[in-house]
Amino acid sequence: MPTALITGASSGIGLELASLAAQDGHDLVLVARQRERLETVGRGLGEEYGVRVSVLAKDLAHPSAPAELGRDLGERRIEIDVLVNNAGFGVWGFFAKTSLDRELEMIQVNVAALTHLTKLVLPGMLERRRGRILNVASTAAFQPGPIMAVYYATKAYVLSFTEALASECAGTGVTVTALCPGPTRTEFEGRAGSPDEIMARKKGFVMSASDVARDGWKGMKAGKRLVIPGLKNRLLVQAERITPRRLVTAMSRRIREPQS
């Protein structure tokens, strides 16, 4: 059986992607911070789909975590056929007032860990001439994001990095896909500290985690470089490409800024 490694697999889009991988007959390596929650997820997927599940509780905010994962995989002699870099989080607030420590952790998870894990598995995929990588970015990757400046910047990195790797891997049997969801019903906004009114403003664009994951998994299997779930989100991204950058930034701020 092929094996899929999925980070941030205990909830939201990551959990839905893990379920899709299991449905497709992949053994699973599930990574997230909360061991008890992750073990419950792993046990359920293993029993439902008859796949082998390895649970690796790691906090990717720690710089040592990706290397530890690599050692664990080596000791277990697990080869990764599908890598899903889904783990990530945001921090809401004006940059001058937000926590530097929290934002550095976010860069570590959203950028450094994603890059490190990709570096660990890609050479083996290329040697075997098969493999798929799915990096979860965001429609935030296409615009500056006042009041979540660092988060938006991390997702721009993920998109750029993914598209570059997709070009490097063309014709090798390895594909690299960026999944760029818009607003999704997950724990993201709450964890970021966004006021409830922010999500309410995006009501017409909000998708379920299962729909986002399904689009992403399907696009990855088809070898697409970019997947933007939802027609409204795709139209919004196209509109941003032809709109003056200053106006795009102002609109992004209006969505994120609390109304006094």
C-alpha positions as CSV (number, residue, x, y, z in Angstrom):
1,M,0.0,0.0,0.0
2,P,1.2,3.6,-0.6
3,T,1.7,5.7,2.5
4,A,0.5,9.3,3.0
5,L,1.9,11.6,5.6
6,I,-0.5,14.4,6.7
7,T,0.3,17.2,9.1
8,G,-2.3,18.9,11.1
9,A,-4.4,15.8,10.7
10,S,-6.4,15.9,13.9
11,S,-9.1,18.3,12.7
12,G,-10.4,20.4,9.9
13,I,-9.1,20.1,6.4
14,G,-6.2,17.8,7.6
15,L,-8.6,15.3,9.1
16,E,-10.7,15.3,5.9
17,L,-7.7,14.8,3.8
18,A,-6.6,11.9,6.0
19,S,-10.0,10.3,5.5
20,L,-9.8,10.7,1.7
21,A,-6.3,9.1,1.7
22,A,-7.5,6.2,3.7
23,Q,-10.5,5.7,1.4
24,D,-8.1,5.5,-1.5
25,G,-6.2,2.7,0.3
26,H,-3.2,4.7,1.7
27,D,-1.6,3.7,4.9
28,L,-1.3,6.8,7.1
29,V,1.3,8.7,9.0
30,L,-0.7,11.3,11.0
31,V,1.1,14.3,12.6
32,A,-0.4,16.9,15.0
33,R,0.3,18.3,18.5
34,Q,-2.4,16.6,20.6
35,R,-1.5,12.9,21.0
36,E,-4.8,11.8,22.5
37,R,-6.9,13.4,19.8
38,L,-4.6,12.2,17.1
39,E,-4.7,8.6,18.4
40,T,-8.5,8.7,18.4
41,V,-8.6,9.9,14.8
42,G,-6.0,7.3,13.8
43,R,-7.8,4.4,15.5
44,G,-11.1,5.4,13.8
45,L,-9.6,5.6,10.3
46,G,-7.7,2.4,10.7
47,E,-10.8,0.5,11.8
48,E,-13.1,2.1,9.2
49,Y,-10.8,1.6,6.1
50,G,-8.5,-1.2,7.1
51,V,-5.3,0.8,6.7
52,R,-2.3,0.9,8.9
53,V,-2.0,4.2,10.8
54,S,1.1,5.5,12.5
55,V,0.6,8.4,14.9
56,L,3.4,10.9,15.5
57,A,2.6,13.6,18.0
58,K,4.8,16.5,17.2
59,D,4.6,20.3,17.6
60,L,5.9,21.7,14.3
61,A,6.4,25.0,16.0
62,H,9.6,23.5,17.5
63,P,12.4,23.7,15.0
64,S,13.6,20.2,15.9
65,A,10.3,18.5,15.0
66,P,10.8,17.9,11.3
67,A,14.1,16.3,11.8
68,E,12.6,14.1,14.6
69,L,9.9,13.1,12.2
70,G,12.5,12.2,9.6
71,R,14.3,10.0,12.1
72,D,11.1,8.3,13.2
73,L,10.2,7.5,9.6
74,G,13.7,6.1,9.0
75,E,13.6,3.9,12.1
76,R,10.2,2.5,11.0
77,R,11.4,2.2,7.4
78,I,8.4,4.1,6.1
79,E,8.6,5.5,2.6
80,I,6.3,8.4,1.9
81,D,4.3,8.4,-1.4
82,V,2.1,11.3,-0.6
83,L,3.1,14.3,1.6
84,V,0.3,16.7,2.7
85,N,1.7,19.8,4.4
86,N,-1.5,21.0,6.0
87,A,-0.5,22.2,9.4
88,G,-0.7,25.9,9.9
89,F,-2.3,28.7,11.9
90,G,-2.8,32.5,11.9
91,V,-2.4,35.4,14.3
92,W,-5.0,38.2,14.1
93,G,-4.1,41.8,15.0
94,F,-2.0,44.8,14.0
95,F,1.6,43.8,13.6
96,A,3.0,46.4,16.1
97,K,0.8,44.9,18.8
98,T,0.8,41.1,18.2
99,S,3.1,38.6,19.9
100,L,6.5,38.2,18.2
101,D,7.0,34.8,19.8
102,R,3.6,33.6,18.4
103,E,4.4,35.0,14.9
104,L,7.8,33.3,14.9
105,E,6.1,30.1,15.8
106,M,3.7,30.6,12.9
107,I,6.6,31.1,10.5
108,Q,8.1,28.0,11.8
109,V,5.0,25.9,11.2
110,N,3.6,27.5,8.0
111,V,7.0,28.0,6.3
112,A,10.0,26.3,7.8
113,A,8.4,23.0,8.8
114,L,6.7,22.7,5.5
115,T,10.0,23.4,3.7
116,H,11.9,20.9,5.9
117,L,9.4,18.1,5.5
118,T,9.4,18.6,1.7
119,K,13.2,18.5,1.6
120,L,13.1,15.2,3.6
121,V,10.7,13.3,1.3
122,L,11.2,14.8,-2.2
123,P,14.6,13.2,-3.0
124,G,13.2,9.8,-2.3
125,M,10.2,10.4,-4.5
126,L,12.4,11.6,-7.3
127,E,14.6,8.5,-7.0
128,R,11.5,6.2,-7.2
129,R,10.0,8.4,-9.9
130,R,6.7,8.6,-8.2
131,G,5.0,10.7,-5.5
132,R,2.7,13.6,-4.8
133,I,3.0,16.6,-2.6
134,L,0.0,18.8,-1.5
135,N,0.9,22.0,0.2
136,V,-2.1,23.8,1.8
137,A,-1.8,27.6,1.1
138,S,-4.8,29.9,1.0
139,T,-6.5,32.5,-1.1
140,A,-4.6,34.8,1.3
141,A,-1.5,33.9,-0.8
142,F,-2.7,36.2,-3.6
143,Q,-2.9,39.5,-1.6
144,P,-1.4,41.4,1.3
145,G,-3.2,41.0,4.5
146,P,-3.3,43.9,6.9
147,I,-4.2,42.8,10.5
148,M,-2.9,39.3,9.6
149,A,0.3,40.5,7.8
150,V,2.6,37.7,8.7
151,Y,0.0,34.9,8.1
152,Y,-0.8,36.2,4.6
153,A,3.0,36.5,3.9
154,T,3.5,32.9,4.9
155,K,0.9,31.7,2.5
156,A,2.4,33.7,-0.3
157,Y,5.6,31.8,0.4
158,V,3.8,28.4,0.3
159,L,2.2,29.3,-3.1
160,S,5.4,30.5,-4.7
161,F,7.5,27.6,-3.3
162,T,4.9,25.1,-4.5
163,E,4.7,26.5,-8.0
164,A,8.5,26.6,-8.3
165,L,8.8,22.9,-7.2
166,A,6.1,21.9,-9.6
167,S,8.2,23.3,-12.4
168,E,11.3,21.6,-11.1
169,C,9.5,18.2,-10.9
170,A,7.8,18.3,-14.3
171,G,8.3,15.0,-16.1
172,T,9.8,13.2,-13.1
173,G,6.7,11.3,-12.0
174,V,6.4,13.6,-9.0
175,T,3.7,16.3,-8.8
176,V,3.4,19.2,-6.5
177,T,0.1,21.0,-5.8
178,A,-0.9,24.1,-3.9
179,L,-4.4,24.0,-2.4
180,C,-5.6,27.6,-1.8
181,P,-8.9,27.5,0.1
182,G,-10.9,30.6,1.0
183,P,-12.9,30.9,4.3
184,T,-13.5,27.4,5.6
185,R,-15.5,26.1,8.6
186,T,-12.6,25.0,10.9
187,E,-11.0,26.0,14.1
188,F,-8.7,28.5,12.3
189,E,-10.4,31.8,13.0
190,G,-10.9,31.0,16.7
191,R,-7.3,30.0,17.1
192,A,-6.1,33.1,15.3
193,G,-8.1,35.3,17.7
194,S,-10.3,36.8,15.1
195,P,-13.5,38.4,16.3
196,D,-16.7,36.5,15.4
197,E,-17.8,39.4,13.1
198,I,-14.9,38.7,10.7
199,M,-16.2,35.3,9.7
200,A,-19.7,36.7,9.4
201,R,-18.5,39.1,6.7
202,K,-17.3,36.2,4.6
203,K,-20.5,34.2,4.8
204,G,-21.1,33.9,1.1
205,F,-17.6,32.4,0.6
206,V,-17.4,29.9,3.4
207,M,-17.0,26.3,2.5
208,S,-16.9,23.1,4.5
209,A,-13.6,21.4,5.3
210,S,-14.8,18.2,3.6
211,D,-15.6,20.1,0.3
212,V,-12.2,21.8,0.4
213,A,-10.4,18.6,1.1
214,R,-12.2,16.8,-1.7
215,D,-11.3,19.4,-4.2
216,G,-7.7,19.4,-3.1
217,W,-7.3,15.6,-3.1
218,K,-8.9,15.4,-6.5
219,G,-6.6,18.1,-7.9
220,M,-3.5,16.6,-6.4
221,K,-4.3,13.2,-8.0
222,A,-4.8,14.9,-11.3
223,G,-1.4,16.5,-11.0
224,K,-2.7,20.1,-10.9
225,R,-0.3,22.8,-9.7
226,L,-3.0,25.0,-8.2
227,V,-6.4,24.2,-6.8
228,I,-8.7,27.0,-5.6
229,P,-11.9,25.4,-4.2
230,G,-15.2,27.2,-4.9
231,L,-16.3,29.3,-7.9
232,K,-16.6,32.5,-5.9
233,N,-13.0,32.1,-4.6
234,R,-11.7,31.5,-8.1
235,L,-13.4,34.6,-9.4
236,L,-12.1,36.7,-6.5
237,V,-8.5,35.6,-7.2
238,Q,-8.9,36.5,-10.8
239,A,-10.3,39.9,-9.9
240,E,-7.4,40.6,-7.6
241,R,-4.9,39.9,-10.4
242,I,-6.3,42.9,-12.4
243,T,-7.1,45.2,-9.5
244,P,-4.6,47.8,-8.4
245,R,-2.5,46.5,-5.5
246,R,-3.4,49.4,-3.2
247,L,-7.1,48.7,-3.6
248,V,-6.7,45.0,-3.0
249,T,-4.8,45.7,0.2
250,A,-7.5,48.2,1.3
251,M,-10.3,45.7,0.7
252,S,-8.4,43.0,2.5
253,R,-8.0,45.3,5.5
254,R,-11.7,46.2,5.5
255,I,-12.6,42.5,5.8
256,R,-10.3,41.9,8.7
257,E,-10.6,45.2,10.7
258,P,-13.2,45.3,13.5
259,Q,-15.9,47.9,13.1
260,S,-16.1,50.3,16.0
